[in-house]
């Protein structure tokens, strides 16, 4: 305290003696791009190389309907407690490119090229950032999909509606495939968002991909080292993964939670996009208790980039401790 006070006083004396700012012309007027570096981040899981590739973010004002069992004021307070603005919610998106050594695997595909245009480049950036990370979409062997929401499947097609990964086998959860391709389910879907999701999925998988997909089951490896795990609730066939190689292991949660603030800190809160909210909460608590107990690293699709961290129990909820940024692999 004394030291910093003495330094502050010395600084004040110096400022009084001589002007701190030169009156000469500055350099800030020169045009500087208002952009970040392309957002991708690599790490190793044993011999497997993972590249987290940002698809961008969506920031929006929310109301009482965003979380069906919490008022806007409660959500605002929770966000502010995490040093975030209380009036808007930000959702991040981060698909993965996994190089198993034998196969190049894309895991989820982001919001797609139409979203990039509609959001003026706030999201739909997966293709751009994947190219910046050095990957050619033609070189992708497999695309694995966790569930059939637009932010995960829309990047399967180009802006022209053709397959974005022309040489890849597309693997989808069998339960998810059955649900969204069922005409009865589609006819019974509530108007609005659910019908829109059915329409979008039919457009992608029927018109775009001509139904050329391979359904996969839980409890099996969908790609070398990538085990599919049942984490239903968010959607009927929602899937997470355990990626392992040698001593390395990471739990890839998909949408078990959305942004951990407020959904990990408040696991009982039901966002409108959880299709079976009670089941989603059960799954969330079961998965997070498991990763806490096993001290398992977790990768979150909707976490702030790059979305790798560990989970600790914190009161009735959970807290994420992000993994330190590693400047070299
Ligand atoms: Zn999602």
Boltz pocket constraint, residues with backbone or C-beta under 6 A from the ligand:
constraints:
  - pocket:
      binder: B
      contacts: [[A, 149], [A, 151], [A, 152], [A, 255], [A, 301], [A, 302]]
      max_distance: 6.0
